[in-house]
Amino acid sequence: MNDWHSWAAIVVFTGAYALIISEKIHRVAVALGGAGLMLAIGATDDASAFYSETSGIDWNVIFLLMGMMMIVGVLKKTGMFEYLAIWAVKRARAKPFRVMAMLVVITALASALLDNVTTVLLIAPVTLLVCERMALPAAPFLIAEVMASNIGGTATLVGDPPNIIIASRAGLTFNDFLVHLAPLSAVLVVVLLLLCRVMFRKSFVYDDERAAEIMALEEGEAIRDRRLLVQGLVVLALVVAGFVLHPVLHYEPSIVALLGAGLLVAVSSVETQDVLAEVEWPTLAFFAGLFVMIGGLIDTGVVGEISSQLAKAIGGSELGGSLTLLGGSAVLSGIVDNIPYVATMAPITSDLVHDMGGTGGHVLWWALALGADLGGNATAIGASANVVVLGIAERNRQPISFWQFTKYGLVVTAATVAIALAYVWLRYFALA
């Protein structure tokens, strides 16, 4: 990391990050501009940016998002989200915190079965309609849900993309994640709810008149096209089955999502251009630019150097190594997207596990997974789900700023990572 390319890449990434935080320039323009500069200075090239599995655009993420956005776009036209919004509010007796608690728990559970990006794509439209009906600000509800998706996704192999990378490298199974991480994930969802009760307390304004109006509504009347609803739900069920059966079918989630979107467009009467109009193209462009910028840091050796220094800090101590890896991963995953971070860190962790005489189920793997997954909540660009929700909010004229998300994200991340550190110490060392 001694050549000028490395330092130039750091300057470009730091500058872009500062501009995203300042919000002086739109984040999509910053990401694409930063990507262009990385290519211009030679920190990366076209082959790496477009074709590299380790430092290029993660097309699996891009096309997973695109496919699911198309499916969600069709389901929007059926009135299904209005139905779910009315149903949720009525079940919670129109009490704002009860509604948030219900949505948070549903999001966390869904994120354990689906990936967290798919979950927020499905739950965000419902949330926006709920808040509209109850005359409440949508931002607190959306922020709570995206954090629930990142915490819930920690529980399983398919819940968060970094877990899939870790499972592949360490030879871990779906059940391994359930046994080791699901109990902690359940506890952290409860902690999140308690934090939300305090952080967003000013948003829980109960309106008697609006509550009465909502309780009088018939949710069944919200459905506008029952035939299209059945078609959409059947395709969505097939897509979810494809996600869950990934260890058997070996189809990437992106392939499953695109096949589902194509099938739904083919069998339904919805116009193709109407479906494509529902895709959040700016969000996809932001991801592409962000991946190229991070790829520049990887190709110039910056990320590898950081990971190596982290490995040196760990040394030969299992306890110190686990806690350092968990804490360090949480910090770094809040700055760079956790997918390329874990892709870079996985082989280093594998060497550490081998040096310590460990196996696939070694505590270091769980430390890496927890740090990367929970650290994604720290900032607005720490995890893919965060970026997607900010894009949806902006499109629906309920923008969430970088700092609005991050000031709550830092609190939640600090609390959940502290509990995760205690969990690792207790389960794998103190009580082992």
N, C-alpha and C positions, 0 to 999 in steps of 0.2 A: 504493500500500500504506500509505496514511496514515490511513485511517479505523479506527474501533475494531473493526470486524468482522475486519479482518486480524489484529490483535493478539489478539483473543478466539479466533480460529481457531487461532493458534499456541499459545495457552495450553491449549486443549482437546486438540490433537494431542500436545503435549509431555507433558501430564498422562497421557493415555491410553498413550503410549509408555512412560512411567515405570512405570505400573501393570503393563503387559505384561511389562516387564523384571523387575519385583519379584516377579511371580507371586503377589501377595497376593490378587488377584481373578482368576477364570478369564478367559483372553484373549477368549473369545467375549462374555462379559458386558461387558468393557471396550470392545471394538470396537462393539458395539451401543449401549452407553451413550454412547460418544463420537460415534457417528453421530447419535443423538438430540439431543445437545447442539449439534452443528453445525447441525442443522435448527432447533432452538429459538432460537439466537442470530442466525439469518438469514444465516449464512456460506454456506449453500446452501439450495435449496428443493426441493420435490417434483419439479418439472419437470427440474431439473438432476440430482438424485439418481437418478431412475428412467429418464430419457430422453436425457440428454446423452451424446454419444459421447466427449467430451473430459474431462468431470468427473463423470460418473455411474457407477453400478454397471456393470462390464463384463460384460454378460449372456453374451457369447461365452465368457468364462472360466468363469462359473458353470455354464452348460449343457454346456460341454465336459466339465467335471468330473463333472457329474451323469450324463451319458450314459456316460462311461467307467467310472464307479463301478458303474453297473448291469451293464455288460458283464463287468467283473471279478468282480462278485458272482455272476453265473451261472457263470463259469469256475471259481470257488472250489468250487462244488458238484460238479465233475467229478473232483476229485483231481489236476488238472493241476499245481497249484503244488507239491503233495507230490512228484509225479513229478520235476519240474524240480529241486526241492531235493535229493532223493536223487542225481539224475544229476550235479548240480554238485559235490556233496561227494565223490562217488566219483571223478570226473574229477580232482579236486584232491588225491586221496589223503588226504582228511580233514585236510589241513594248513590251519589257520585263515587264515594270510596268503595262501596260494594261493587259497583260496575267496574272500577279499575281492578279490584282484586280478582273478579271473575275473568276479565280479559287477560290479566297477567298470568293466572294459573293455566288458562286455556293455551296461551302462547307458549308457556314453558313446556307443557305436555306435548303440544304439537311439534315443537322444535326438537324434542327427543326422537320423534319418529321421522320427521322431515328434516331437511337442512334448515338452518335458521333464516336464510334469505327467503326461501319459499314460504315459510310461516308468516313472516312480516308482510309479504306481498298479499297474502290472503287476509290477514287480520287488520291491516291498516285501513282498507276501505270501510270495514265495519266500524272501526273506531271513529273515523271522521264523521260518519253518519250518526253514531251515538252522540258525539259531542255537539253536532248540529242540532239534534233533537232536544238535547238538554241545555243548550245555550252555554256550553262550557268550552274553555280553551282546549284545543286538541293536543298541543305540545306536551303537557305533562303525561297524558295517556300514551302517546306515541313513544316518548322517551322511556317510560316504564316498561312498555311492551318489548322494545328492541333490547333492553337490558335483560328482560326475562327470556328472550329468545337466545341470547348468548349464554346465559346461565343454564337454561334448559338443554341447549345443544351440547353442553359439556357432558351430559349424562351418558350418551351413547356414541357408538362408532360413526353413525351417519348424521349425528346432530350438528356437527361443526366441521367444515372442510379440513382444518388442521388435524382432527382426530383420525380422518381417513389416511392422511399421510403418515401419522404416527403408527397406526395399526399395520399399515403395509410394511413399514420399515422394521417394526419390532415383532411382527408375527402375532399380533393380538387379535382376539375375536370380539364379536358383538357382546357376548356374555362377560368377557373380561372387563369391558367398560362399565357394564351394568353393575357388576360386583364392586368395582373399585371407586367409580365416580358418581353413580346414580344416588347413593345415600347422601353424599355431600351436596350434590345439586339440589336435592329436595330441601335440605336445610337452608341453603342459600336463597331459594325462592321465598321462603318464609321471612328471611332477613331482608330481602328486597322489599317485600310488602310492608314491613315495619318501617323501613327507611322512606318508602313512598308516602306513608301516612304522615311523616314529619316533613319531608321535603316539599310536598305538593299540597300541604294542608290548606293554603289560601285558595286553591282551585276547587275545593269540594263545597261548592255553594248549592244548597238544596232549594229548589223553587217549587212551592206547593202547586201553583197553577200549572206549570209545565209538567210536573209529575202526574197530575190528574189527567192532563191531556194525553200523555203517553200511555198511561194505564188503560185508557179507554180505546186505544187503537187495536185493530185486529191485524196481527202480523201477516196472516194469510193473504190479505188484500194487497200486500206489497209486491207479490209475485206477478210479473208482467207477461212472461212467456214460459209456460210450464214445459212445453216440448224441448225448448232450448235448455232449460234448467236440467232436465233429465239427461240430455246429451252431455252437457257440461260436467255434471256430477259423475256420470259413468266414466268419462275420460279422466277426470281428476282422480277417481278411485284407482283407475289403471295406472296412472302416473305414480301415485303414492305407493301402490303395490310394487311398481318397478324400483322405486327408491329403496324400499325395505328389503327387497329381494336382490339387492346389488351383490351381496356375497355369493349368490347362487347364479344369477344371470350374467354378471360381469359387464353390464351396460353402465357406462358413466351416467350420472344424473342429468348431464346436459343432453345426452342422446335421448334419454327417456322423456325429458321435457319437450324437446323438439318434435319427437314422434307424436307425443300427446297433442301438442299445438297443431301440428299438421293434420292429424286425424280429426280434431274438433272443427277446424276450418273446412275440411273436406265434407264432413257429414252434416254440418249445420247450414243454415241459410244466411249466415252473417257474411257480409262482404269482406273480402280479404283486406282491402285498404282501411276499413273501419277497425279491424283487429290490429293491424300494424300501427294505426294511429294511437293505440293505447300503450304502446311500448315506450318506456321512459328512455328515449334515445340519449338525452344529456347525461343520465346516470351511467349508461353503458360507455359513453365517450370518456367520462371522468375515470371510470375504472381502467379503461385502456391506457389513458395517460399516466395514471398512478402506477400501473404495472410496469410501464416502460421506465419511469423514473426510478422505481425500486430496482428494476433490472440493471440500471446503470450502476447503482450502488453495489449490486451483487457482482457484476462483471468486472468492476474495477477493484474488487477485493475488500471493499469497505465493510460489508455485512459479515464476510468471512472473518475479518480481523476482529470485529466486535465479538463474534461468536467464539473465536479462539481465546480471546482475553477472558471471556466468561468461563470457558473451559479451564483455563489456567487458575482462575480464582477458585474454582471448585476443588481442584487438587484431588487427593485420594480419599477425602472424607465423605462417606455416604450421607450423613445427616447434613453437614454443611453444604455439600454439593446439591442435595435435593432442595434445600431452602433457598440457596443462592440461585439455582436454575429457575425455581418457581418465581421468585421475586424479580429476577433479571428479565425473565421472559414476559412477565406482566408489564414491566416498564417499556420494553422494546416493542411489544405488540400494540401498545397504545400510540406509538409513533409511526411505525410502518405496519402495513396490513399483515395480519397474523399468518396468512397462507404462505407468502414467500419467506417469512421469518422461520416458520417451522420447517419448510422445505430445506432451508440452509442449515438449520440447527439439528435436524434429525440424524444425519450421518455423524456429527460430532458427539451427540448423545449416545449413539450406538457404540462408538469407540470408548466412551466413558464407562458405559455399562459393561462392555467386554473387559476393560482394564480392572474393573471392580469385581469381576467374576460373577456378574449378574446374568439373568436370563431375559426373555422377552417381557415378562411381567415385572421387571425391575422398577423400583420406586422412582427412579429418574425419569422414566417415561411418563408416569402420572404427574410428576412435577412439571414437566414440559407442557403437557396437555392443559393442566390447570392454569399455568401462567399465561399461556397463549390465548386460551379461550376467555378467561376472566379479564385479562388485560385488555381485550378488545373493547370492553365497555368504557375505557378511560377517556377516549376522545371521540370526536365525531367521525373520524376516518380510521379508527382502530380496528373495525371489523366490517365486512361487506354489508351486513344487515343494517348497520348504522347509516352508511351512505345511501342505501336504498330508501330507507325511511325519510331521510332528509330530502331526497328527490321527490318522493310522493307528497310530502308536506308542502314543498315549494309549488308543486304543480297544482295543488288544491288551495293555493293562496293562504296557507297556514305555515309560513316559513319558520324553520327552526335554525337559529344561528349556531355557528361553531361553538361559541362560548356558552350559549344557553344549554346545549347538550353536554359540553365538557365539564361545566361546573358541577352538574349532578353526577356525571360519569366518574369523575375523580373520587367523589364520596363513596359511591357504590363499589368501585374497584378497590379502594383502600379497605373497606369493610370486608368484602368477600375474599380478597387475597389474604388478609390477616387471618380469617377463619380457615382458609385453605392451608395456610402455613401451620396452624395449630393442628389441623386434621392430619396432615402428613406426618408431623412429629409424633402425635399420639398413636395413630394407627400403625405406622411402619417402624417406629423406634421405641417409644415409651411403653406401648402395650404389646409389642411384637413378641 
